[in-house]
């Protein structure tokens, strides 16, 4: 039965005041700025329920695990969002944010969301009706994503949309205080654990979607796959079980003493979420000023790092540092820069965005299917093992757990 999309609303957000001059934020591609077809994804809207679902493409056939991991899946991409708030551990004030949701749809026309008030996602359709699950148990696997510093929930939309095309639901919170137009500088110490609490809250929110929601009871939230880009890599390590080194934090964080006992207690207890069972950190490394020299060793689930040769992230050093004992491997993509994995059109030189996306998507989706869904497909397992070469510009390095 065709399911319908509902936009949940718990408040409204103020338009982000964009600060594009900062060196860490790439200038928007001209077509994104000029395109008036996008609908600002930062604005939470009450649009009601679509009573006439659009089924303009045929329902995909076959087992989703038979769909080639190195090609886009057959579904189109639906998108919606809603506001949420909660009081983080170690804090007394409410934290306000927005949850972004992407899901499979059969619709082929509609308005595209505009992320961060600037970037139009040409593949996603705002408030499109939900397609029925293609999986044998009639539920959807879940991927959660943590965006980078001064970014936005949909900043890696090419990666997120690809999951959806293969029959997944994807959820990403806006990390308040780390957004493109509204950010805290210097970063409060709580940022370094609140991001993981945002991810945990995100999984909880998807799990607890109300009975009137089309996704109610249809998403697996007990076993979840995670990705994180840039500062989101810190979120990955913390969420997957990295142990914080509190003495190191106290001796290295600046300004010195800018913390409370309650915040240090959160670091001491950790912010791991055991529902995350595998993850891909992208364009980032373990922050030893928070995890110390050995905090990563408490991560006991499989990880795969993606980096680009035009970025400063040293994947080779990271591989040596964490593996062993962490179950870890690394993929280096020639010609990819830091934001090749985030904002399309942000790299002036190097490999074309489409080529980087093809390589990254093949590795990330293969890893997710093998680790989360126990996929035995020869192509997926070959990519994860490094025996199948996706592209000559992508180099696979096996770890030694």
N, C-alpha and C positions, 0 to 999 in steps of 0.2 A: 504494500500500500504506500502510495506517495505521501511522505511526511511533509509538514509545512514548517517554515521558519518563523520564529517569534523573537522579537528583540526585547530583551529584558531591560528594564530601566529602574535605576535606584537613585538617580540624580542627574545633574548636568555638569559638564566640565567647562571651564573657561578656555577660550582659544589660546593656544600656546603662543607666547611672544617669541618669535624665532630669532635666534642669535647665530646667524650663519657666518659671521666673520671669524669664528674661532678656528684655529688651525686643525683641530681634530674633527671638524665637521666639513665634509666636502661640499662644494658649491653644487646646487641642484642642477641636474641636466636641463637644458632649455626647454625640451619638450614637456618635462614634468611641470615646469612653471607655467607654460603657456596653455597646457591642456585644461580646459574648464569642464571636462566631462567627469572629473572625480568628485566624490562626496567625502568631505573631511571626516576621517575615521576618528579624530579626536573628539568629535561632538557626539554625545550620546542622545539618540532620538527615540521617541516612542512612535513607531510606525504601525503598530498593530499587527494583525495576522493576515498573511496572504491567503485568500480563500480560493484563488485560481492558480494552483501550482503549474509552473511551466515545465513541460516534459519535452523539450524541443530536440533533445538528442536521444538516441536509443539507449535503453538500459544496458550497461556493459555485461558481457557474458564471460563465463569461465571463472576459475579459481583465481582470486587476486594474487596468490603466490605464483601463478603462472604468467602474470604480466611481466614483461621484461623490465628489470630494474634499471637498465641503462636507457630507457625511453620514458616519456611522460605517460601516466596512466590514462584511462579512458574517461574518467569523470571530469566535469568542470568544477570550478571552485566557488563555493558560497562563502559569504562573510557577514558577520554581525559582531556587536560588542555590547557590553554593559558595564556600568559603574559598580564598584564594590568598595568596601572599607572594612578595616579591622584594626585592633590594637595589637601591634607587634610585641613580642616578648621584650622585656627590658625597657619598654616605653609606657607612657601613660596617656598619650594623645592618639586620636584616631588617624590612621594612615588611609588616604583616599587614592584610588587608582581606577584604571579601566582594564577590563579583561577583553582581549580580542579572541574571537573564535572563527576558525575556518573549517569547512565541512563539505562533503561531496554534494553536488547538485547535478540535475539534468538540464538546468536552464542554460541558455546560450546567449541571452541578451539581458542587459540591465545596466545599472550605474556602477562604475568601478570605485572602490574606496581610495581615498587619498590619505596616506600615512604621514604623520608628523606635520600635517597641514600643507605638504609640498608634493610628496612622491605618489604618483598614481600607479596602482597595481593593475595592469591591463588584463590580468587573467581572472581576478576575483570579481564577483558580482554581489553587491551589497543587498542583504536581505533576500537572497535567492532561496527558493524552497529546498528543503533537505531531501536528498535521495535516500531510498531505503538502503540498509547496509548490505554489501555484497558478501559478507563473511558468513561462514556456516552457522555460527551462533547468533547471527543477526545483530551483532554489536560491532562497534568500531574500535580499533586500537587508537591509543592516544599518544601524541607527541607534544611535549611542552618546550618552549623556547625562552631563553633569557637574552635580551638585547644588550648592546654595548653602552658605554658611557656617552651621554649626549646623543642618544639614538631614540628609538621608538619601537613599540611592540611588533610592528610589521616590517622592521628594517631588513630582515632576511627573507622577504616574501617569496623570492624565487625558490628557495629551499622549502619553505613552508607549503607553498602552493603545490609543489611536486608531491609531497606526502599526501595531500588531499586528493590529488588526481588518481592516486593508487588506493583510495578508499579509507583514508585515515581522517580522524578529527585532530586538529591542531589548536592549541591554546597558548597564548602568550600574554603576560601581564605588562602593563606599563610600569617600569620601575621608577616610582616617584622620587624626584631629586636627581635622576640621571637622564632626564629627557632632553630632546633636541633644543627646545626653546626655554625650558624651565629646569635649571640644574643648580645643585648646591656646590659652591666652590669657595673654600675647600670642602672636601667631602667629609661629612660627619662620620664618626667611626661606625655608627649603626648601619650605614650603607653596606658595610661588608658582611653583614648577616641578614639584613632585611630583605635583600634580593632573594635569598633562599626561602625566606618565609613567604615572599610573594609567590614563589613557585608552589610551595606547599598549599597555600591558600587557593591558588589556581586549580590545583588538582581537586581540592575539597569542593570548590564551587562547581566544577564540572560534574563531580560525583553527586552533588546535592541539587542539581537542576530540578525545578518543580514539576509536578505532574502535568502541567499545561505546556511544558516546553517540549518541542519535537525531539530533543536529544535525551529526554528523561529516561534513565535506565538503559541507555543504548551505547554507553561509552565505557570501556574497560579502564578503570582507575586504580586497580590493585597492582597492575604491572604497567609501567609507563616508560617511554623512551624520551631522552632529553638532548637538546642541543643548546649551545651558548656561544655567542660571538664576542670577542674582545673582552670587555669587563664581564661579559656573560660567562667567560671561562672560569673566572673566580666563583661565580654562582654555581657552575657545574661541579667544581671540586668540593665546595662546601656542601652542596646538596647530595652528592654521592658518598659522603662520609669522611671527607677530609677533616683532620683534627686540628683545631686552632692551637697555636703556641702562645698562650696568654703572656708569659714573661717577655717573649720577643715582641709581641704587639705593644706592650707597655714601654719597651725600650726604644722602639723605632717609630711609633706613630707620632705624627706632628699635627697640631701643636701638642706637646707633652701634657698629659693629664686631662685631655679633652675627652673624658669618658666618665661614666658612672659605674658604681659597683654592679648595678643591675645589668648594664651592658656587658661588662666583663664576665658576668655569670653566664650570659647567653653564649659568649664565645667558649667558655669553659665546658658548657654542656653540649655544644655543637648544634647544628641545624640540619642534620642529614634527614632525608626522607626515604625510607626503605622501599617505597613504591617505585622509585626510579631504579631500573634494573640494568640499564646500559645508557651510555651517553657519548656524544661527540663534541668535545671542546674545539672551537674554531678560532684560529688566529689569536692565541693567548697561551700563557704558561702558568704554572703554579706560583702564586705570590708568596715567596718565602718570608716576607715581612709579616705575614699573617699565619701561615701554616708552618713556619720554621723549616728546618732541613728535613724533617721526617714526617710531618703531618699528613702528607699524601699517602703514606704507607698504610693508613687505615681504610683506604678505598679498596673494596673487594669485589668490584664489578667491572666488566669490560669497558674500556674507553678507546676511542680512536681520534687522534689529533689531526686536524687539517690545517695546513699553512700554505702560504704562497711565497715564491722566491723573491718577490718584490716587496716583501714585508720584513720588518726587523725581528720578528719572532723567530727564535732559534729552535726549530723542531728537533734538530740532532742532539743538542744539549739537553732538551727536555726528555727525549727518549732515554738517554743515558741516566738522567737523574731519577726517573720514576720507574724504570723497568729493568731489572726486577725491583720490588716485588709486585708492582701493579700490573694487571692484565692490560697491556697498553700497546698500541701500534700507531704509526705516524704515516700520513700521506702528504707529500709535498707536491704542489702544483706549480709548474714553471710558468712564469709570467703573471701570476696572480698577486695582487696587492692586498693590503689589509681589508679594504672595503669591497674587494671583489666578491666576498661572501655575504655582503650586506646590501649596499645601495647600488643598484645597477647604474652604470654610467659614471661611476666615481673615479675610475682609474683612467688617466690620460693615455697611458701606454701599457704594453704588456698584452697578455692573452685576451681575446675578445670575451665580453661578458657571457655570451652564449656558450662558449667553449668551457669556461670555468664552471658555469652552472651545470653543464652536462657532466663534467668530471665529478664535481662535488656531490651532485644529486645521486649519481650512480654509487659512489662510495657510502654516502650517508644512509640512503635507503637500503642498500644491501646489508649494511651493518645492523640497522634496525630490524630488518626482517629476520636475519639469522639469529640475533641475540634475543629479541623480544618474542618473535613468532616461531622460532625454531625452524625456519625455512631451510629446506634441503635442496632447493633449486641449484643446479650446477653453476649457473652464471653468478648468482648471488654469493654462494659459498666460495667460488673461485675468486671473486673480487675481494671478499673479506680475508681470504687466505693469502692474497697477493699473487696467486698463480694466473689470474686473468688480468691482462693489462687493458684498462679502460681507454687510455690514451697515452701516447709516448711521452707526453708532457707531465704525466702524473706518476710519481715514484712512490711505491709502497715500501715501508720499512717495518719489519716485524719486530715486536718486543720480545722480552724473555722473562715471562712471569715465573 
